[in-house]
Amino acid sequence: MRTSMHRSMMQVFVKESAKALEFYRRAFDAEVKCDHRNPDGTVAHAELDVYGQILALMELPGDKAIPGNTMQFCLHFGKGKEALVKMIYEILKEDCIQLTAPITGPGECPWSPCLFGLIDQFGVSWCIFV
């Protein structure tokens, strides 16, 4: 028997999770749906509504990345949303670790008139495009 799935979400594990939560809220003009804190003020679990998708966030336990977290979050906004993609870029590029190919700033590529890729200051890889 097949069961239905309630929802899906993107999950990031980062150091400085409280700072990251505010950074992503600002970058995506997102609504914080829930914010559960650890006694030390770090994020135990938080969820942001990013244009109808859930970005979940929590403090990275320990000093090393969790195996299996080598991935990129790709958000496709669709035709006519170039200004939104550029606004998101201006925030996510703040103290970013690395701009990534194929387009390092909002620009055209074979499959999108406006795309960028970067690894943000928290080590999360993004590809945002229309």
C-alpha positions in Angstrom: 0.0 0.0 0.0 1.3 3.4 -1.0 1.3 6.2 1.6 1.3 9.9 0.9 4.1 12.2 1.9 3.2 15.2 4.1 5.9 17.5 2.7 9.5 17.8 1.7 12.2 20.3 2.7 15.8 21.3 2.2 17.9 20.9 5.3 21.1 22.7 6.1 23.5 22.1 9.0 25.7 25.1 9.7 27.9 26.7 12.3 26.6 30.0 13.6 23.0 28.8 13.0 21.4 31.8 14.7 23.2 34.1 12.3 22.5 31.9 9.4 18.8 31.8 10.2 18.6 35.6 10.0 20.8 35.7 6.9 18.6 33.3 5.0 15.4 35.1 6.2 16.8 38.3 4.8 18.1 36.8 1.5 14.9 35.1 0.6 12.5 37.6 2.4 11.3 34.4 4.1 8.9 33.9 6.9 10.2 31.9 9.9 7.7 29.1 10.4 9.3 27.7 13.5 12.4 28.4 15.6 13.5 25.9 18.3 16.7 26.8 20.2 19.2 24.9 22.1 20.1 26.2 25.6 23.2 27.9 24.2 21.1 29.9 21.7 22.0 27.9 18.6 19.2 26.5 16.4 18.0 23.1 17.3 15.5 23.2 14.4 14.1 26.1 12.4 12.0 26.3 9.2 11.8 29.1 6.8 9.2 29.5 4.1 11.2 30.3 1.0 8.7 31.1 -1.7 6.5 28.1 -0.8 9.4 25.7 -0.1 10.8 24.8 3.3 14.4 25.6 4.2 15.1 23.8 7.4 18.2 24.7 9.4 20.1 23.5 12.5 23.4 23.9 14.2 26.1 21.6 12.7 27.1 19.2 15.5 30.8 18.9 16.0 33.5 20.3 13.8 33.0 18.4 10.5 30.3 18.3 7.8 27.8 15.5 8.0 28.5 12.8 5.4 26.0 13.1 2.6 25.7 16.8 2.7 27.7 17.4 -0.5 24.9 18.9 -2.5 23.6 22.1 -4.0 20.3 23.8 -3.4 18.8 24.8 -6.8 15.9 27.3 -6.8 14.1 27.9 -10.1 11.9 31.0 -10.1 10.8 31.1 -13.7 10.4 33.7 -16.5 10.2 37.3 -15.4 11.8 36.9 -12.0 15.3 38.2 -13.0 15.0 41.1 -10.4 14.3 38.7 -7.6 17.2 36.5 -8.6 19.5 39.5 -8.6 18.2 40.7 -5.2 18.9 37.2 -3.7 22.4 37.3 -5.2 23.2 40.6 -3.6 22.6 39.2 -0.2 23.9 35.6 -0.6 27.2 36.9 -2.1 28.0 38.7 1.2 31.2 37.1 2.5 30.6 34.1 0.2 33.3 31.5 0.1 33.3 30.9 -3.6 31.4 31.8 -6.8 30.7 28.7 -8.8 30.3 27.8 -12.4 28.7 27.9 -14.9 27.8 31.5 -14.1 29.5 33.3 -11.2 27.2 36.3 -11.1 23.7 36.8 -12.4 24.1 36.1 -16.1 23.0 34.1 -19.0 23.7 30.5 -19.7 22.4 28.0 -22.3 19.4 27.1 -20.1 18.6 30.3 -18.3 18.7 34.1 -19.1 19.6 34.8 -15.4 21.5 32.4 -13.2 24.2 32.4 -10.5 26.0 29.9 -8.4 27.9 30.4 -5.2 28.9 28.8 -1.9 27.7 31.1 0.8 29.5 32.2 4.0 28.0 29.1 5.8 29.3 26.7 3.3 26.0 26.1 1.5 26.1 25.7 -2.3 23.3 27.5 -4.2 22.2 27.7 -7.8 19.5 30.3 -8.3 17.9 30.9 -11.7 14.9 31.9 -13.8 
